[in-house]
């Protein structure tokens, strides 16, 4: 049987007390409640973050670490999609504080590290997570590891669509949800959507601040109709590798 990560919320406290702290690595999935086109659910980023965390946790477990999946965070900063029905957008400062307090609680268990498996790429949110990492470095002896998918070297390990910047509810995300929760995908609707090649990253550099300003009036960028389960599985393998490699680079030694 292949090693897997433990689920923190499913453990009993005596089981927690027996975990070997010197080998303990936590993975915190971070998503959003946000519009993702007409064909994907509001919890798309959470679905991706959970799958990413599971893949990365399994790799860390195979490497001999006690990997633990913490309950996800999904209420975050999402100003780019804030005008769409269903989206929740909190202040970046609150997100930073929430992640930092989770890290403080995790550190009290004697853990070696906390890794953020983040699937939400709104710039305000990414800045909030980076600030949490920096604050943790000043206040905690345990590192918070944040492999930012929007930056090198991690971005280079992902798909062509992702690298183009046209990757919100397009082929990249739709494929991952198809591979993990196909019941949540309306491919009948996805097949009716023309590709939207507008690059979010380029628009952000130009000062655009919402999906509407970027021409994403249905809250998607990329090509949803091109999504496949096979691509989703390949992408998840890459995402899991990013989580594991980022953690191992900080841990720096065998358990």
N, C-alpha and C positions, 0 to 999 in steps of 0.2 A: 504494500500500500504506500503510495507516494505521500511524503510529509506535507502537511498543510498548516496554514496559520490558524491559531486559536481565535475564537470570537470572544472578546472580553465580556460583553454583556450576557453571554450564555454560561459563563463560569460561575461557580459558587465560591463564596469567600474563602472557605478552607482550601479550595483548589488554587485560588490566587496566592494564598500564603505559601504554597509549596513551589511556586514558580521560581526558577533559578535566576535571580536578579542579574547576575553577571553575564547572562546570555540573552537577556530580555530586550526585544526591540518592538516598539509600538508603531503601527501604521494607522494614520488618521485619514480616512477618506474625506475629501472636501468637494462638495458639489454646489448646486444652486437650485432655487425654485424660479424658473425663468422660461420665457417663451422660446421654443425651438421649432420654428416652422409650423405649418398646419398638420404635419404628419408625425411628429415626435411629442412625447409627454413633457410636462414641466420639469419632471425629475430626471431628465436625460443626463445631466452632469453627475448627479448622484449615482445613477446606474453605472456610468462609465468609471467614476472614482472607486466604487465598490469593487468592480471587476478588476480594475488596475491594482487595487490593494491586494486582492486575493491572489492575483498572478505574482506580484512582487513578494508577498508573504510566503508563497509556496517555494519560491527560489531561495529566500532567506532560510526557510526551514530545512531545505535540502543542504544548505551550506552549514547546518549545525546550530543555527540561532533559534531561539524561542520567539517566533514572530506572532504578534497579537494584533488582530484587527479591532480597533476601537470603534465605537458607534460614530456614524458620520455626522459632519456638520453640513447643513444645507441652507441655512439662513445666512446669506452673505451679501456683499456689495454687488449689485447688478444694474448700475445706472444705464448702461447701453440699451437694455430691454425694459426699462422701468415703465414705459408708457403702454406696454402690451398687457392685456388682461391676464391675470394669473401670476405675473412676476412679483416677487418680493425683493426689495433692495434695502439693505441696512447700511448704516454708516461704516466706512472703512475702519474708523477708530474702534468701533464696537467689535468688528471682526478680529482686529489685531488683539484686542483685550481677551476675547473669547478663546482664541487659539493659544495665547500665552497662558491663560489660566488652566486650560486643558493640559498644556505642557508642564505646568507647575505640579498639578495633581499626578501626572504620569511620573515625573521625576521622584516624587515621594515614595514610589514603589521600588526605587533603586534601579530603574531601567537604564540601559546603556544609551538609548537614543529614541527620538520620536521622528518618524518620517511622514511628511505630508504627501498624500496621494491626491493631488489636486487636478480636477478636470475642468474647472471654470476659469476662463481666460480674460475676463473683463479687466482692463488695466487698473482700475481702482482696487479691485480685489487682489490682483497680483502684488500691488504695492502694500496692501494690508498684510499679506502673508510674509512678504519680505521683511516688513517692519517687525512682525512677530518673531521671525528668525533672529533678527538683530537684537531685539530686546531679550530673548532667551539667552543669547550668547553672553550678555552682560550680567544676567541675573541667575542663571542656572549653571550647574556643573555638567548637566546633560545637554547635548546638542539637539537642536531642532533642524532637521534636514529638509530642505525645500528644493527639489529639482524642478525648476521653472521651465515648463514645456515651451514657453514662448522664446526661450533663449538657447544659444549654443551651450554645450554640445548636444543637449537633449533633443531639440527640435529637429536636428539633422537625422535622427533615427526614425522619424515618423514619415507619413505618406506625402506624395507629391502635392495633393490638395492642401494638406496641412501647411506645407512650406509656402504655398501660394498665398496664404492668408485668407482665402475664401473657404472658411472651414467651420462655420457655425450651422449645425443641422444639415450639412451637406453630406457628401459621400463618406467622409471621415467619421463623423459621429453616428450617422444612420447605420453604417456598417457595424460599428461596435455594438449598438443596441440590438441589431439583428442577430448578432452572435451570442448575446447574453439574455435578452428579454424580447424575443421576436413578437410576443403577444402585445407589446406596447407600440409596435411600429405599424403605421397605416401606409403600406407600400402602394396601395391603390391611389392614395393621394400623392405620394412621392413621385409616382410615374407621371403625374400631370404637371409637375413643377419644372419649368425651364431652368437650366443651369444659370446661376448668378455668379459671375466670375469676379465680382468686386472684392478687392482685398481689404479685409478688416485692418490688417496691420498697416497698410499704406494709408488708409483713411484716418487711422489714429494719428499717424505721423503728420497728416495734414490738418489736424485739429478737430476732426469730426468727433461728436460726442454721443451719438445715438444710432441705432440701426436705421431709423428713418433718414437721417442725414446721409447715411451711406447708401441709400437705395434699397435697404432690406425691409420693404414694407410688409412682408409676410414673415419676418424674423428668421430668414435663412440665407446662407451664403454658401456657394459651392454647388454640387450636383447630387441632390438626394436620389434621383432616379438611377444613378450608377452604383448605388450601394449593394454590397453582397455580404453574405455571412462569412465567406472565406476571407475577404479583406478585413472584416472585423476581427476575426481570430488572429490574423497576422499582426494587426495593429495592437491588439491586446497583449500579444507576446512581447512586442517592442516596449509597450508601456510598463509591463511587469518587470522587464529587464532594467528599465530606467529607475524604477523604485528600488530594486535590489542593488544595482550598481552604485546609486547615490548613497545608499546606506552603508554599503561595504567600504566605500571610499572614506567615509568618516570613521567607521569602526576601526578600520585599518589593521585588523588582526583576526585570526581564527578564534572561535568561541572557546 
